[in-house]
Amino acid sequence: MDDGFRVVSKKNKRRNRHPRGAAYPRVDPQQAAASARHGDLDNIDATTLSYKIKSCVNDLQISSFFRDFQECWKRLVHLQTFDQSKEDAAASCHQISRTALETPDCQSGQTPDVIHGSNAVEMSNSESGSAVGRSRSLRRIEGIVCYGLGNFSSCVTARYQLSLLILMESMIPGVKCSLYDPNFTEVEKEVIRDLGFSCIDHNEEGKRQVVVPTLFYMPHCGKPLYNNLLWANWGLRLASLIILGNSFNNFGQRFTSKQLHEEVPYIQKVLPYHQEVAVKNSFQFTDIFNDLAIHAFPPDALGRAPANLWTDCREPCYDHMDSVEIILDSSRR
């Protein structure tokens, strides 16, 4: 096998028999492949790491998974558009403001930002000829934030996830991209800057409030991180969020409503008012991009929510949870 394990054939059984009492582990091929992808590269230098990232980008770019992902992205475009004229869209936002915007902002005590038609741009010419394209407008993504990537110097899973971020950034010209993980090494930060990205300088705990359409890339993050992000933008600011991360619908299937309400209430409350596109898990290593979905929060869906949904916006606390899936900011404790 190419992963460093050797299969012992039966005809050489006596010659290859281990000494009495020696342990002879059985090798699971999937575990062996996973071990190979999580090799120890802690002492890697920036040049070598950059080369390995480039290799992962090349592999990913020609994969069927990336073609499938691009199809998901096209479907996201439709989730982020308004099936109405600009005038009707402005009227719709005004109507939503009567329910959602009367509630205080969770952090500042002010009302959340209104989503104005002036933030929209026309769809591409390829779509403008269709009945859908003629009546819809699309808000352009202006920022990408990546949380919880992990140590991509020592984990190939994280390198492939970083590679998808690199390819996404190339799909959105002019977008600014920022990353944070509490475990990033200095070499990893250097490579991030060399890629043209920026490093967030402190642990935000996912509580970043957005004022422009922003994509949050959060592969395999813990539920509290998603919960914090929703809380920070509770109200119509949610319409400026696009989240690429674990499927919220699957959270709803794997956990009871009571569990979600007690542990991550903002995920539980937003489930009926979000839309998601599942990312097909077609990559050769099935544990890298599994359970991912692209989430959007269309204004018309948020406008259907009852007004009292937005009134309870207490800051999340996880002290009552036995197993916390988030690294908290120690400077605030």
C-alpha positions as a Markdown table, in Angstrom:
| # | Residue | x | y | z |
|---|---|---|---|---|
| 1 | Met | 0.0 | 0.0 | 0.0 |
| 2 | Asp | 1.2 | 3.5 | -0.8 |
| 3 | Asp | 0.3 | 4.8 | 2.7 |
| 4 | Gly | 3.3 | 3.1 | 4.4 |
| 5 | Phe | 1.5 | -0.1 | 5.5 |
| 6 | Arg | 2.5 | -3.5 | 4.1 |
| 7 | Val | 0.1 | -6.4 | 3.6 |
| 8 | Val | 1.5 | -9.8 | 4.6 |
| 9 | Ser | 0.8 | -12.5 | 2.1 |
| 10 | Lys | -0.2 | -16.0 | 3.1 |
| 11 | Lys | 2.6 | -17.8 | 1.3 |
| 12 | Asn | 5.1 | -15.9 | 3.4 |
| 13 | Lys | 3.2 | -16.4 | 6.6 |
| 14 | Arg | 6.0 | -18.3 | 8.5 |
| 15 | Arg | 8.8 | -16.0 | 7.4 |
| 16 | Asn | 6.8 | -12.8 | 8.3 |
| 17 | Arg | 5.3 | -14.1 | 11.5 |
| 18 | His | 5.8 | -11.7 | 14.4 |
| 19 | Pro | 7.7 | -12.9 | 17.5 |
| 20 | Arg | 5.6 | -14.5 | 20.2 |
| 21 | Gly | 3.7 | -11.8 | 22.2 |
| 22 | Ala | 4.3 | -9.0 | 19.7 |
| 23 | Ala | 1.3 | -6.9 | 18.8 |
| 24 | Tyr | 0.3 | -7.1 | 15.1 |
| 25 | Pro | -2.3 | -4.4 | 14.4 |
| 26 | Arg | -4.9 | -4.9 | 11.7 |
| 27 | Val | -4.8 | -2.0 | 9.3 |
| 28 | Asp | -8.1 | -0.4 | 8.3 |
| 29 | Pro | -7.6 | 1.1 | 4.8 |
| 30 | Gln | -9.8 | 4.1 | 5.6 |
| 31 | Gln | -8.0 | 4.8 | 8.8 |
| 32 | Ala | -4.7 | 4.4 | 7.0 |
| 33 | Ala | -5.7 | 7.0 | 4.4 |
| 34 | Ala | -6.9 | 9.4 | 7.1 |
| 35 | Ser | -3.6 | 9.0 | 9.0 |
| 36 | Ala | -1.7 | 9.8 | 5.8 |
| 37 | Arg | -3.8 | 13.0 | 5.3 |
| 38 | His | -3.1 | 14.1 | 8.9 |
| 39 | Gly | 0.6 | 13.8 | 8.8 |
| 40 | Asp | 2.9 | 15.7 | 11.2 |
| 41 | Leu | 4.3 | 18.8 | 9.4 |
| 42 | Asp | 4.8 | 21.1 | 12.4 |
| 43 | Asn | 8.3 | 22.0 | 11.3 |
| 44 | Ile | 7.4 | 22.9 | 7.8 |
| 45 | Asp | 8.6 | 26.2 | 6.3 |
| 46 | Ala | 6.5 | 28.7 | 4.5 |
| 47 | Thr | 7.9 | 27.9 | 1.1 |
| 48 | Thr | 7.2 | 24.2 | 1.4 |
| 49 | Leu | 3.8 | 24.8 | 2.8 |
| 50 | Ser | 2.9 | 27.2 | 0.0 |
| 51 | Tyr | 3.9 | 24.5 | -2.5 |
| 52 | Lys | 1.8 | 21.9 | -0.8 |
| 53 | Ile | -1.2 | 24.3 | -0.8 |
| 54 | Lys | -0.7 | 25.0 | -4.5 |
| 55 | Ser | -0.8 | 21.2 | -5.1 |
| 56 | Cys | -4.0 | 20.9 | -3.2 |
| 57 | Val | -5.6 | 23.8 | -5.1 |
| 58 | Asn | -4.6 | 22.1 | -8.4 |
| 59 | Asp | -6.2 | 18.8 | -7.3 |
| 60 | Leu | -9.3 | 20.5 | -6.1 |
| 61 | Gln | -9.8 | 22.7 | -9.2 |
| 62 | Ile | -9.9 | 19.7 | -11.6 |
| 63 | Ser | -12.1 | 17.6 | -9.3 |
| 64 | Ser | -15.7 | 16.7 | -9.9 |
| 65 | Phe | -16.3 | 18.1 | -6.4 |
| 66 | Phe | -15.4 | 21.6 | -7.5 |
| 67 | Arg | -17.6 | 21.3 | -10.5 |
| 68 | Asp | -20.5 | 20.3 | -8.2 |
| 69 | Phe | -19.6 | 23.1 | -5.9 |
| 70 | Gln | -19.9 | 25.6 | -8.7 |
| 71 | Glu | -23.4 | 24.4 | -9.5 |
| 72 | Cys | -24.3 | 24.9 | -5.8 |
| 73 | Trp | -22.9 | 28.5 | -6.1 |
| 74 | Lys | -25.2 | 29.1 | -9.1 |
| 75 | Arg | -28.1 | 28.0 | -7.0 |
| 76 | Leu | -27.0 | 30.4 | -4.3 |
| 77 | Val | -27.3 | 33.2 | -6.7 |
| 78 | His | -31.0 | 32.4 | -7.0 |
| 79 | Leu | -31.4 | 32.3 | -3.3 |
| 80 | Gln | -29.8 | 35.7 | -3.0 |
| 81 | Thr | -32.1 | 37.4 | -5.5 |
| 82 | Phe | -35.5 | 39.0 | -5.2 |
| 83 | Asp | -38.2 | 37.8 | -7.5 |
| 84 | Gln | -39.6 | 41.3 | -8.0 |
| 85 | Ser | -38.7 | 44.7 | -9.5 |
| 86 | Lys | -36.5 | 47.1 | -7.6 |
| 87 | Glu | -39.5 | 49.2 | -6.6 |
| 88 | Asp | -41.3 | 46.2 | -5.3 |
| 89 | Ala | -38.1 | 45.1 | -3.5 |
| 90 | Ala | -37.9 | 48.5 | -1.7 |
| 91 | Ala | -41.5 | 48.2 | -0.7 |
| 92 | Ser | -41.0 | 44.7 | 0.6 |
| 93 | Cys | -38.0 | 45.9 | 2.7 |
| 94 | His | -40.2 | 48.7 | 4.1 |
| 95 | Gln | -42.9 | 46.2 | 5.0 |
| 96 | Ile | -40.3 | 44.0 | 6.7 |
| 97 | Ser | -39.1 | 46.9 | 8.7 |
| 98 | Arg | -42.5 | 47.3 | 10.4 |
| 99 | Thr | -42.0 | 43.9 | 12.1 |
| 100 | Ala | -38.3 | 43.2 | 12.3 |
| 101 | Leu | -36.7 | 46.6 | 12.5 |
| 102 | Glu | -38.7 | 47.9 | 15.4 |
| 103 | Thr | -36.8 | 45.6 | 17.7 |
| 104 | Pro | -33.5 | 46.8 | 19.2 |
| 105 | Asp | -30.1 | 45.8 | 17.9 |
| 106 | Cys | -28.7 | 43.0 | 20.0 |
| 107 | Gln | -25.3 | 44.6 | 20.7 |
| 108 | Ser | -25.6 | 48.4 | 20.1 |
| 109 | Gly | -29.1 | 49.1 | 21.2 |
| 110 | Gln | -29.9 | 50.6 | 17.8 |
| 111 | Thr | -32.1 | 49.3 | 15.1 |
| 112 | Pro | -30.6 | 46.9 | 12.6 |
| 113 | Asp | -29.7 | 48.2 | 9.1 |
| 114 | Val | -32.3 | 48.2 | 6.4 |
| 115 | Ile | -31.5 | 46.3 | 3.2 |
| 116 | His | -31.8 | 49.0 | 0.6 |
| 117 | Gly | -32.1 | 48.4 | -3.1 |
| 118 | Ser | -29.1 | 50.6 | -3.7 |
| 119 | Asn | -26.9 | 47.7 | -2.4 |
| 120 | Ala | -28.0 | 45.5 | -5.3 |
| 121 | Val | -26.4 | 45.1 | -8.7 |
| 122 | Glu | -27.9 | 43.7 | -11.9 |
| 123 | Met | -27.6 | 40.0 | -12.7 |
| 124 | Ser | -25.2 | 38.8 | -15.4 |
| 125 | Asn | -26.1 | 39.2 | -19.1 |
| 126 | Ser | -26.3 | 35.4 | -19.4 |
| 127 | Glu | -29.3 | 35.4 | -17.0 |
| 128 | Ser | -30.9 | 38.8 | -17.9 |
| 129 | Gly | -32.6 | 37.3 | -20.9 |
| 130 | Ser | -34.7 | 34.8 | -18.8 |
| 131 | Ala | -37.9 | 35.6 | -17.1 |
| 132 | Val | -36.2 | 35.2 | -13.8 |
| 133 | Gly | -33.2 | 37.4 | -14.7 |
| 134 | Arg | -35.4 | 40.2 | -15.9 |
| 135 | Ser | -37.1 | 40.7 | -12.6 |
| 136 | Arg | -34.3 | 40.0 | -10.1 |
| 137 | Ser | -31.4 | 41.8 | -8.6 |
| 138 | Leu | -28.3 | 40.4 | -6.8 |
| 139 | Arg | -26.4 | 41.7 | -3.9 |
| 140 | Arg | -22.7 | 41.4 | -4.4 |
| 141 | Ile | -20.5 | 39.6 | -1.8 |
| 142 | Glu | -18.0 | 42.2 | -0.5 |
| 143 | Gly | -16.1 | 40.1 | 2.2 |
| 144 | Ile | -15.2 | 36.6 | 3.1 |
| 145 | Val | -14.5 | 35.6 | 6.7 |
| 146 | Cys | -13.1 | 32.1 | 7.5 |
| 147 | Tyr | -13.3 | 30.7 | 11.1 |
| 148 | Gly | -12.0 | 27.5 | 12.5 |
| 149 | Leu | -9.8 | 26.2 | 9.6 |
| 150 | Gly | -7.3 | 24.5 | 11.9 |
| 151 | Asn | -3.6 | 23.9 | 11.4 |
| 152 | Phe | -3.2 | 23.5 | 7.6 |
| 153 | Ser | 0.5 | 23.0 | 8.1 |
| 154 | Ser | 0.0 | 19.6 | 9.8 |
| 155 | Cys | -3.4 | 18.6 | 8.4 |
| 156 | Val | -4.2 | 17.9 | 4.7 |
| 157 | Thr | -7.9 | 18.1 | 5.4 |
| 158 | Ala | -7.4 | 21.8 | 6.5 |
| 159 | Arg | -5.2 | 22.4 | 3.4 |
| 160 | Tyr | -7.9 | 21.2 | 1.0 |
| 161 | Gln | -10.4 | 23.4 | 2.9 |
| 162 | Leu | -8.1 | 26.3 | 2.5 |
| 163 | Ser | -7.8 | 25.5 | -1.2 |
| 164 | Leu | -11.6 | 25.8 | -1.6 |
| 165 | Leu | -11.4 | 29.2 | 0.1 |
| 166 | Ile | -8.7 | 30.2 | -2.4 |
| 167 | Leu | -10.8 | 29.1 | -5.3 |
| 168 | Met | -13.9 | 30.8 | -3.9 |
| 169 | Glu | -11.9 | 34.1 | -3.6 |
| 170 | Ser | -10.9 | 33.8 | -7.2 |
| 171 | Met | -14.6 | 33.5 | -8.1 |
| 172 | Ile | -15.5 | 36.9 | -6.5 |
| 173 | Pro | -13.2 | 39.6 | -7.9 |
| 174 | Gly | -12.1 | 42.3 | -5.5 |
| 175 | Val | -13.4 | 40.6 | -2.4 |
| 176 | Lys | -11.5 | 40.9 | 0.9 |
| 177 | Cys | -10.7 | 37.7 | 2.8 |
| 178 | Ser | -9.9 | 37.4 | 6.5 |
| 179 | Leu | -9.2 | 34.3 | 8.6 |
| 180 | Tyr | -9.0 | 33.4 | 12.2 |
| 181 | Asp | -8.2 | 30.2 | 14.1 |
| 182 | Pro | -6.8 | 30.3 | 17.7 |
| 183 | Asn | -4.2 | 27.6 | 16.8 |
| 184 | Phe | -2.7 | 29.3 | 13.7 |
| 185 | Thr | 1.1 | 29.2 | 13.9 |
| 186 | Glu | 3.4 | 32.1 | 12.8 |
| 187 | Val | 4.3 | 30.2 | 9.6 |
| 188 | Glu | 0.6 | 29.7 | 8.8 |
| 189 | Lys | 0.0 | 33.4 | 9.3 |
| 190 | Glu | 2.9 | 34.2 | 7.0 |
| 191 | Val | 1.4 | 32.0 | 4.3 |
| 192 | Ile | -2.0 | 33.5 | 4.8 |
| 193 | Arg | -0.6 | 37.0 | 4.2 |
| 194 | Asp | 1.4 | 35.7 | 1.2 |
| 195 | Leu | -1.9 | 34.6 | -0.3 |
| 196 | Gly | -3.2 | 38.1 | -0.1 |
| 197 | Phe | -5.5 | 37.4 | 2.8 |
| 198 | Ser | -5.5 | 39.0 | 6.3 |
| 199 | Cys | -5.4 | 37.5 | 9.7 |
| 200 | Ile | -7.9 | 38.6 | 12.3 |
| 201 | Asp | -5.9 | 39.6 | 15.3 |
| 202 | His | -8.1 | 38.4 | 18.2 |
| 203 | Asn | -10.7 | 35.8 | 19.0 |
| 204 | Glu | -14.1 | 37.2 | 18.0 |
| 205 | Glu | -15.9 | 34.0 | 19.1 |
| 206 | Gly | -17.8 | 34.3 | 15.8 |
| 207 | Lys | -19.6 | 37.5 | 17.0 |
| 208 | Arg | -18.8 | 39.6 | 14.0 |
| 209 | Gln | -21.5 | 42.1 | 13.0 |
| 210 | Val | -21.7 | 42.7 | 9.2 |
| 211 | Val | -22.9 | 45.8 | 7.3 |
| 212 | Val | -22.2 | 44.5 | 3.8 |
| 213 | Pro | -23.0 | 41.1 | 2.2 |
| 214 | Thr | -20.4 | 38.7 | 3.7 |
| 215 | Leu | -19.6 | 35.1 | 3.1 |
| 216 | Phe | -18.6 | 33.2 | 6.3 |
| 217 | Tyr | -16.6 | 30.0 | 5.5 |
| 218 | Met | -16.8 | 27.8 | 8.6 |
| 219 | Pro | -16.1 | 24.2 | 7.6 |
| 220 | His | -16.9 | 21.7 | 10.4 |
| 221 | Cys | -17.0 | 24.4 | 13.1 |
| 222 | Gly | -18.8 | 23.7 | 16.4 |
| 223 | Lys | -22.5 | 24.7 | 16.7 |
| 224 | Pro | -21.8 | 27.6 | 19.2 |
| 225 | Leu | -19.7 | 29.4 | 16.6 |
| 226 | Tyr | -22.6 | 29.5 | 14.2 |
| 227 | Asn | -25.0 | 30.4 | 17.0 |
| 228 | Asn | -22.8 | 33.4 | 18.0 |
| 229 | Leu | -22.7 | 34.6 | 14.4 |
| 230 | Leu | -26.5 | 34.5 | 14.1 |
| 231 | Trp | -26.9 | 36.3 | 17.4 |
| 232 | Ala | -24.5 | 39.1 | 16.4 |
| 233 | Asn | -26.6 | 39.8 | 13.3 |
| 234 | Trp | -30.0 | 39.0 | 14.7 |
| 235 | Gly | -32.7 | 40.8 | 12.7 |
| 236 | Leu | -32.5 | 41.9 | 9.1 |
| 237 | Arg | -28.7 | 41.9 | 9.2 |
| 238 | Leu | -29.1 | 38.1 | 8.7 |
| 239 | Ala | -29.9 | 38.9 | 5.0 |
| 240 | Ser | -26.3 | 40.1 | 4.6 |
| 241 | Leu | -25.0 | 36.7 | 5.7 |
| 242 | Ile | -24.1 | 33.8 | 3.6 |
| 243 | Ile | -22.7 | 30.8 | 5.5 |
| 244 | Leu | -20.8 | 27.9 | 4.0 |
| 245 | Gly | -20.6 | 25.4 | 6.9 |
| 246 | Asn | -22.3 | 22.5 | 8.5 |
| 247 | Ser | -25.9 | 21.9 | 7.4 |
| 248 | Phe | -28.5 | 23.6 | 9.8 |
| 249 | Asn | -31.1 | 21.2 | 8.5 |
| 250 | Asn | -29.0 | 18.3 | 9.6 |
| 251 | Phe | -28.6 | 19.9 | 13.0 |
| 252 | Gly | -32.4 | 19.9 | 13.2 |
| 253 | Gln | -32.6 | 16.2 | 12.4 |
| 254 | Arg | -29.7 | 15.1 | 14.6 |
| 255 | Phe | -30.8 | 17.1 | 17.7 |
| 256 | Thr | -34.1 | 17.6 | 19.4 |
| 257 | Ser | -35.7 | 21.0 | 19.4 |
| 258 | Lys | -35.2 | 21.1 | 23.1 |
| 259 | Gln | -31.5 | 20.4 | 22.8 |
| 260 | Leu | -31.0 | 23.1 | 20.2 |
| 261 | His | -33.1 | 25.6 | 22.2 |
| 262 | Glu | -31.0 | 25.0 | 25.3 |
| 263 | Glu | -27.6 | 24.9 | 23.6 |
| 264 | Val | -27.8 | 27.0 | 20.4 |
| 265 | Pro | -31.2 | 28.8 | 20.4 |
| 266 | Tyr | -30.4 | 31.1 | 17.5 |
| 267 | Ile | -29.9 | 28.1 | 15.2 |
| 268 | Gln | -33.1 | 26.6 | 16.4 |
| 269 | Lys | -35.1 | 29.9 | 15.9 |
| 270 | Val | -33.8 | 30.6 | 12.4 |
| 271 | Leu | -34.4 | 27.2 | 11.0 |
| 272 | Pro | -37.8 | 28.0 | 9.5 |
| 273 | Tyr | -36.5 | 31.2 | 7.9 |
| 274 | His | -33.3 | 30.2 | 6.2 |
| 275 | Gln | -32.6 | 28.4 | 2.9 |
| 276 | Glu | -29.7 | 26.1 | 2.2 |
| 277 | Val | -28.1 | 24.4 | -0.7 |
| 278 | Ala | -26.4 | 21.1 | 0.2 |
| 279 | Val | -22.9 | 20.7 | -1.2 |
| 280 | Lys | -22.5 | 17.4 | -2.8 |
| 281 | Asn | -19.8 | 15.3 | -1.1 |
| 282 | Ser | -18.1 | 14.0 | -4.2 |
| 283 | Phe | -14.5 | 14.6 | -3.3 |
| 284 | Gln | -12.1 | 11.7 | -3.2 |
| 285 | Phe | -11.6 | 12.0 | 0.5 |
| 286 | Thr | -15.1 | 12.0 | 1.9 |
| 287 | Asp | -14.3 | 13.4 | 5.4 |
| 288 | Ile | -13.1 | 16.8 | 4.1 |
| 289 | Phe | -16.3 | 18.4 | 2.7 |
| 290 | Asn | -19.0 | 16.2 | 4.2 |
| 291 | Asp | -22.1 | 17.7 | 5.7 |
| 292 | Leu | -21.5 | 21.1 | 4.1 |
| 293 | Ala | -24.2 | 23.5 | 2.9 |
| 294 | Ile | -24.5 | 27.1 | 1.7 |
| 295 | His | -27.0 | 29.0 | 3.8 |
| 296 | Ala | -28.8 | 32.2 | 2.9 |
| 297 | Phe | -31.4 | 34.3 | 4.7 |
| 298 | Pro | -33.6 | 35.9 | 2.1 |
| 299 | Pro | -35.3 | 39.1 | 3.3 |
| 300 | Asp | -38.8 | 37.9 | 2.2 |
| 301 | Ala | -38.3 | 34.8 | 4.4 |
| 302 | Leu | -37.2 | 36.9 | 7.4 |
| 303 | Gly | -40.2 | 39.2 | 6.8 |
| 304 | Arg | -42.5 | 36.3 | 7.3 |
| 305 | Ala | -41.2 | 35.7 | 10.9 |
| 306 | Pro | -43.3 | 36.9 | 13.8 |
| 307 | Ala | -42.2 | 40.2 | 15.3 |
| 308 | Asn | -41.5 | 38.5 | 18.7 |
| 309 | Leu | -38.8 | 36.3 | 17.1 |
| 310 | Trp | -36.5 | 39.3 | 17.1 |
| 311 | Thr | -37.2 | 40.6 | 20.6 |
| 312 | Asp | -35.3 | 37.9 | 22.6 |
| 313 | Cys | -31.6 | 38.5 | 21.7 |
| 314 | Arg | -29.7 | 37.8 | 24.8 |
| 315 | Glu | -26.0 | 37.1 | 24.3 |
| 316 | Pro | -25.3 | 33.3 | 24.2 |
| 317 | Cys | -23.7 | 31.6 | 27.2 |
| 318 | Tyr | -22.3 | 28.1 | 27.2 |
| 319 | Asp | -21.4 | 27.7 | 30.8 |
| 320 | His | -24.3 | 25.2 | 31.2 |
| 321 | Met | -23.0 | 22.9 | 28.5 |
| 322 | Asp | -20.9 | 19.8 | 29.4 |
| 323 | Ser | -18.9 | 19.8 | 26.2 |
| 324 | Val | -18.3 | 23.3 | 24.8 |
| 325 | Glu | -17.5 | 23.2 | 21.0 |
| 326 | Ile | -15.9 | 26.6 | 21.0 |
| 327 | Ile | -12.6 | 28.2 | 22.1 |
| 328 | Leu | -13.6 | 31.3 | 24.1 |
| 329 | Asp | -11.6 | 34.6 | 24.3 |
| 330 | Ser | -9.6 | 34.2 | 27.5 |
| 331 | Ser | -9.1 | 38.0 | 27.7 |
| 332 | Arg | -12.8 | 38.5 | 28.4 |
| 333 | Arg | -13.0 | 35.8 | 31.1 |
